[in-house]
Amino acid sequence: MKKILISAQDICKSFNGQSASERVLDKVCMDIYAGDFTIIMGTSGAGKSTLLYVLSGIDRITSGKVCYKEKEISSCNEKQMAALRSREFGFVFQQSNLVSNLTLFENVAVAGYLNKSHSAKQVQKRAGELLQMMQVEKAQNRLPSQVSGGEAQRTAIARAIIHEPELIFADEPTGALNKKNSEEALDLLTKLNEAGQSILMVTHDVHAAIRGTRLLYLDDGKIIDEMTLPAFTGKDARNREEQVSTWLSSLEW
Amino acid sequence: MKKMDYVTLLKANFRRHKVSLCGIFFLIFIISLSLCTVLSVWQNSNTYVRQEMERLGFGAMTAWVSNVPDIEELADEVARHSEVERVGVQKLIYSDYRINGMDSDSEGQLVVYDPAQCPYKIFTESLTGYEENPIAIAPGEIYITPSLKSMFDVEIGEMIQFPIARQGVEKKFTVKGYFEDPFMGSSMIGMKSFLIGEEDYLDMAQIVKESSINALASAGFMLHIFQIEGSTLSPSVFNSLLNDETNLPGYIKFTHSSNAILGFMVLLQNVFTGFLIVFAAVLVVVCMIILGHSISSTIEQDYVNMGILKAMGMTSGALRKNQLLFYSIGILGGMLSGIAASLALITQLLKMTITTTGVSIPGALSIRLCGLSLGVILCLLFGFIHFKTSKVAKITPLSAIRRRGGYKQLKHRSIVPIGQKGLSFWLALRQLVTAKRQYISVCMITILLVFFIALIGRMNAWLGADGAGMMNAFNPAELDIGVQVMGDINREEIEDVIASYTGITDSYLLAMTNVSVNGIDYTANVISEPKRFQILEGRSSFAEDEIVITEFAAKDLNVKVGDSIKVAYRARSKSYVVSGIYQCANDMGNNIGMSREGFRQIGSESPRMWCIHYFLEDKSQQQNVMQALENRYGGNIHLHENTWPGLYSIITAMQLLTVFMYGIVTLFIFVVVVLTGSKMLYMEQKDLGIYKSLGFTAQHLQFAFALRFGVVSLIGSAAGILLSAVFADDIVSSLLRMSGISNFSSHLGAASMLLPAGSVVSLYFIFAYAAAGKIKKVDFTALLVE
């Protein structure tokens, strides 16, 4: 039986001034399992990103309960959440969101420094290895403004995994990239998942969604369906795309 | 551009940049308030004192005379001089006095109150107004200047004793009230006037006459000499002419021109006005730096909006005009509010200082002077805004659309690597290096503020807790105790009394007497050991034909070291060579120094002219020694130490000035941090969001933010301290020249030097940490794409 990483029970989210009937998330119940490449899909405005952010503790829920490894995180204070982010979670956003005055190398290393379980030398070594793995080692001393969007996003992925998190949260990580860069980023995430990395990704792109092993569909703030897929091998891409498209069509996507 | 467009844009600017506007308003308010207050106090003081001197009938020159056989004949002789219009005579008694157990440092002069001749204003008991009708002074009653309240802590109903002759013959008076003395009422002037009735005057004059050589007091007169209208003679030439062409020199105790008296009366106001004007100028520069930073940040923040507005057809000129209008609201608002607040502050300040200035100065706003000063500042600020907004012209719709955030280059990356240990510090340092332009303004402001408070710190250190620095500047030579023997007391006897408490390490003799130098009256400091003079240039007057003069006397007499000048004492005169320039701020620097042998060339010594200055082995015994001498010899000796009652007013004023400076500096740092900090936080909110997503706590980021200000202010403080070490003494010297001190030289201890820097750095850090509290509210929406 798979280990549950995140468990959400009856979570609701509404923003200031919104009535209960206008909730972005409406009593969502779901579990995220270790080792899965979970994809959240849905129409625009369905609450996909909001769901990702409340599950990761970045945003607060209005009601309900979110647990990480059986510990409730929805009531954690800022310090506890910061510790969780620096040790257990990794984030990849639609835009790379690298710190503008740190080099690519420093952007990755600073995230490693925060997790004090490794020495500075170990962090620097691992940052170098990751940047090599992401194929940005030649640009590692450049600033984010001096590299391409693809290079920046690959660096963001390296930053997300330098502290070996349990779970990576990715919010439309290919949304701002061209096709080639998107493929590279998705390949990296797939490769990480193959190595056992748990990933929760929000996307509205079928091409990205086929990388997942478990797909959830969100509509009007509720999970209305899910499907599972075997691990992505690269050879079955077309077949997976058809499968996912058919599933989405059945949900009137 | 239509009027409504301007209003719409102004409203938008206000919503977006209200913190900047409030900050600018506040800074200008402080500048306007302090400048209007200090300029009004300065001008009102000078104008009022001069007016009152004229109203009371004090002429261009006043001569204090004594031992005059026929005062009417002398007054007539002087009045007949071609350069003299008329002469007014006030009869008086010169006498030392004792209040609340404290001896006066200088003589007092008891003047007969005659409202018909000299209509002094009499204060009401509360010192808030004047009596409407002339008062009658009964025998035994006396009216005093309010400054004696601060100098001797004397109240109405208390007693003042005047020793008139030896063997304890004295006259006691009860303080009945206060009068306004625009002539010597300020606590900066040692000599004080007292108003008494005719009956008491006659009584005292009779005792003086009968006591003959045993008299301690003496009868005399003030001659108020008026120059003819349209006379072009300078006060010193006028003085010289009268000395040469009348019998006045034979009776003179001392003379002063009306300008010199005015200078003494408003000395405190003039010196402090000088400091505060320099401080206000510093604040204007600080304000311009903040304004410049605010304009640059505003343009940076609104870059895209401005590009869009240009695409919609708005011109650069219209956008710049809008910026000018926006900041004008803060500047003009601050100025007008400052003017309004100053009206209350001027009145309050003058009311509070009446026991120091001795006069009730009108609290009106000096409209022309303040208007002119603020007008200049306004033009300066508008010109500066016009210059700083020129960047708007470079914004094009295309550049705005294509604008991409982030730093283009990072030249100094290698010198500030990011380390794991002290991560906050390294990140703060990186931010400083990459966004140094934003911090240059903070650094410059810190330099200016630290420079100024270090300058005040240097003045305080020079002054010392007991004012010894200032006393040394006023005294021709240093001392612990001064003893002037009035009767037949043996010097050895005095020294035996002192020795019973502590040893005497050294002693010398000093006498102060009136001489004329090239025909102009000066005080001569005659000393038994000329090596004790504080020589600034040349050497001391060791030979009997040499004298030393102050820098002011040299300028006034137009002589330099090596020149010869004629010094006269009563009927005898001789030519002396100026051997050096020395420091002595007495009489605002109008004095000379000579050796005992030098004085013997023109005058004869009398035992009573000398004051013996002693240095004690154990200085803590000073008060005990003085008390013992007082108990033993009473009125037969006059004692003084290295202080004078007015000094405490200066020390108090300096302490208040220091508190005021620190207060203003604190407010300025607060505004600087809030203004620059809010802009920085706004521009960095995305990076702050990223750091938070990585696991940095808000507290961590707050600390790193405050650390940047701490580091910048530390650099600025070091530069400010360094600058003050190089320039402060010269600046203070130029301001203190007004009081006759030309060689201000401060020596700061490490603690005194570090205090301004430590205070400023701490304030920056604390305010920045508090301002960075906003980081708690930074959410991750900045990282999300809608």
Chai-1 contact restraints between the chains, C-beta under 6 A:
chainA,res_idxA,chainB,res_idxB,connection_type,confidence,min_distance_angstrom,max_distance_angstrom,comment,restraint_id
A,I58,B,F780,contact,1.0,0.0,6.0,A-B,restraint_1
A,K79,B,T697,contact,1.0,0.0,6.0,A-B,restraint_2
A,A82,B,G695,contact,1.0,0.0,6.0,A-B,restraint_3
A,A82,B,T697,contact,1.0,0.0,6.0,A-B,restraint_4
A,R85,B,G695,contact,1.0,0.0,6.0,A-B,restraint_5
A,S86,B,G695,contact,1.0,0.0,6.0,A-B,restraint_6
A,F91,B,S693,contact,1.0,0.0,6.0,A-B,restraint_7
A,F93,B,L783,contact,1.0,0.0,6.0,A-B,restraint_8
A,Q94,B,V785,contact,1.0,0.0,6.0,A-B,restraint_9
A,N97,B,I690,contact,1.0,0.0,6.0,A-B,restraint_10
A,N97,B,L783,contact,1.0,0.0,6.0,A-B,restraint_11
A,V99,B,D687,contact,1.0,0.0,6.0,A-B,restraint_12
A,V99,B,I690,contact,1.0,0.0,6.0,A-B,restraint_13
A,S100,B,G406,contact,1.0,0.0,6.0,A-B,restraint_14
A,S100,B,Y407,contact,1.0,0.0,6.0,A-B,restraint_15
A,S100,B,D687,contact,1.0,0.0,6.0,A-B,restraint_16
A,N101,B,Y407,contact,1.0,0.0,6.0,A-B,restraint_17
A,N101,B,R430,contact,1.0,0.0,6.0,A-B,restraint_18
A,N101,B,T434,contact,1.0,0.0,6.0,A-B,restraint_19
A,E106,B,I418,contact,1.0,0.0,6.0,A-B,restraint_20
A,A111,B,L694,contact,1.0,0.0,6.0,A-B,restraint_21
A,Y113,B,Q420,contact,1.0,0.0,6.0,A-B,restraint_22
A,Y113,B,L423,contact,1.0,0.0,6.0,A-B,restraint_23
A,L114,B,G695,contact,1.0,0.0,6.0,A-B,restraint_24
A,A120,B,Q420,contact,1.0,0.0,6.0,A-B,restraint_25
A,L143,B,Y407,contact,1.0,0.0,6.0,A-B,restraint_26
A,L143,B,L410,contact,1.0,0.0,6.0,A-B,restraint_27
A,P144,B,G406,contact,1.0,0.0,6.0,A-B,restraint_28
A,S145,B,G406,contact,1.0,0.0,6.0,A-B,restraint_29
